[in-house]
């Protein structure tokens, strides 16, 4: 059961991180397209650069694959850690 909880927590955390990267500038006026004053210069617009052409470009398949590999490695580590904790004997003086 703990393994399932650990995997769910890891998936939720990865979705939260990936969702935070795709934020938008929220208008503060009733006018369509209005932005907060001064934020246009500080915060870049989403998709500001050219599309990736090579695997090593920002947003290219190699970068996305590396991110997926890191998340998978972290999930495997977390699952193994929880399983080791489940299999470990209880400390002296604890339990029946």
N, C-alpha and C positions, 0 to 999 in steps of 0.2 A: 504494500500500500504506500509505503514511504517513497518507493521508486516512482510510482505514478505521480505523486505529489511533487517530487523533485523535477520530473520531466515537465509537468504542467507549469510550474513556476518558471522554469527556463524558457519555455515557449512564450509565456506571457511577457517575460522580461525582454525577449528578443523582439516581440511585436511592438512593445512600447518604445524601444530604441529605434526601430525602423520607422515607426509612425512619427516620432519626433523629428526625424530628418526631413519629412515631407511637409513641413508647416507652411502656412501662407501668411502674408501680411493682412491683418484684419482692418477693414476701414473703420475710422472713428466718426465719420460724418454720415449723413443720410445720402450723400451723393454717391452714385455708383463709381467705383474706381478710385475713391479718395483714400489716401494713405496717411498714416500718422506723420506729422511734420518732422522732417529731418531724417526719418528712417530710410528713405530711398537712397540716401548717400551712404549710410552705415551698413545696413543689412542688404546683401545682394538679392536680387530677384531669383526665384527658383529657375533652374535650367539656364544660368547666365552664359555658359560657354558653349563651344562647339560640341557636337556629339562625338563620342569616342570612336577613333578609327582603328587603333591598335589594341591588342590585348592588355598592354600595360598602361593605357590611358586611364585617367580618372573616370570611373564608371564602366570600364571595360569588363569583359568577361573574366579576366584573370583576377581583377580586384574583387568582383562579386564572388568568385569561387573561393578566394582566400577568406573572405568574411564568412562564408558558409562553412568552410573547414574549421575556422576558429570557433564558431558557435557549436558545431558538432563535437569538437574536441572538449569544449567546456561541458556540454551535456553528458558526454561519456564519462568524464571525470566526476561530475556530480553524481551520476547514477552509481558508479563504482564506490564512491565515498559513502553513499547511503547504504549500499549493500554491505560494505565492510562494517559499518556501525551496527547494522541489524544482526550480523553474524558474530559480533564480539560478545564475549561472556560479560555478564553484569559485574560491576565492581564488588569487592568484598563488602558484606554487610547490607547489600541491596537485594531485594527480591525475596522469594519464599525459601 
